[in-house]
Amino acid sequence: MRQILVVSATRVVGLTADHGRLLWEYPWVTDMGINVAQPVLLEDDRVFVSAGYDHGAAAFQVTRSGERFKARTLWEKPHDEEQVQHFALASRLSLRTR
């Protein structure tokens, strides 16, 4: 199913591409609600997100059961000290860029 990934002040969400209906959500609360880095799609069902300002990064998997979706954490790295993080994906290798 085609989805739009959005990072808000408090969560990452998957929305239907046709009507913007909420499919799933993943909590992503940062200090002051600052989430400027875009989510990176690692595979069809895995997403990487990051935030600076002493927050960190996480990878999560979105699974589907019938009409319901669920997001679960695969990996977390809390408390990164940089202010803003940007990542690029090349040949299944996540590279940190500045």
C-alpha positions in Angstrom: 0.0 0.0 0.0 1.4 3.4 -1.0 2.0 5.6 2.1 3.2 9.0 3.0 5.7 9.2 5.9 5.4 12.2 8.1 7.4 13.2 11.2 5.4 15.6 13.4 6.4 17.2 16.7 5.4 14.0 18.7 5.3 11.0 16.3 6.1 9.4 12.9 3.0 8.5 11.0 2.0 6.6 7.9 -0.8 8.1 5.9 -2.7 6.7 2.9 -1.4 8.4 -0.2 -5.0 8.8 -1.6 -6.9 10.3 1.3 -4.4 10.9 4.1 -6.0 8.4 6.5 -3.8 7.4 9.5 -2.5 3.9 9.1 0.0 3.6 11.9 2.0 5.8 14.3 5.4 5.6 16.1 6.0 7.8 19.1 8.9 10.3 18.5 8.8 13.0 21.1 11.7 15.5 21.2 12.5 18.5 23.3 10.6 21.5 22.1 8.9 19.4 19.4 11.8 19.9 16.9 11.8 17.1 14.3 13.4 18.4 11.1 15.2 15.4 9.7 13.3 13.3 7.1 12.6 9.6 7.8 14.7 7.2 5.7 13.0 4.1 4.3 15.5 1.3 4.8 13.3 -1.5 3.3 9.7 -1.9 2.4 8.7 -2.2 6.1 11.6 -0.6 8.0 12.1 3.1 8.7 15.0 5.1 10.3 14.4 8.3 12.1 16.8 10.7 13.9 16.7 13.9 15.9 19.4 16.1 17.3 19.3 18.2 20.4 20.3 15.3 22.6 17.6 12.9 21.4 19.1 10.2 19.2 18.0 7.8 16.5 15.8 4.7 16.0 14.8 2.1 13.4 11.4 0.6 13.5 9.4 -2.0 11.5 5.8 -1.5 10.3 3.8 -4.7 9.9 0.3 -5.3 8.6 -2.3 -7.8 9.9 -5.5 -7.5 7.8 -6.4 -3.9 7.8 -4.4 -2.9 10.9 -0.8 -1.8 11.0 1.7 -1.8 13.9 5.1 -0.1 14.4 7.7 -1.7 16.7 11.2 -0.6 17.6 14.1 -2.6 16.1 16.9 -0.4 17.4 17.5 2.8 19.4 20.5 5.0 20.0 19.5 7.6 22.6 21.0 10.9 23.4 23.0 12.0 20.4 24.7 15.3 21.1 24.5 16.9 17.7 21.9 19.5 16.9 20.7 18.2 13.5 21.3 14.9 11.9 21.0 13.9 8.2 21.5 10.5 6.9 21.8 8.9 3.4 21.3 5.3 2.4 23.6 3.7 -0.1 23.6 0.1 -0.9 21.9 -0.9 2.4 24.6 1.0 4.3 23.5 4.0 6.4 26.1 6.8 6.1 26.1 9.8 8.4 26.6 13.1 6.6 27.2 16.5 8.0 
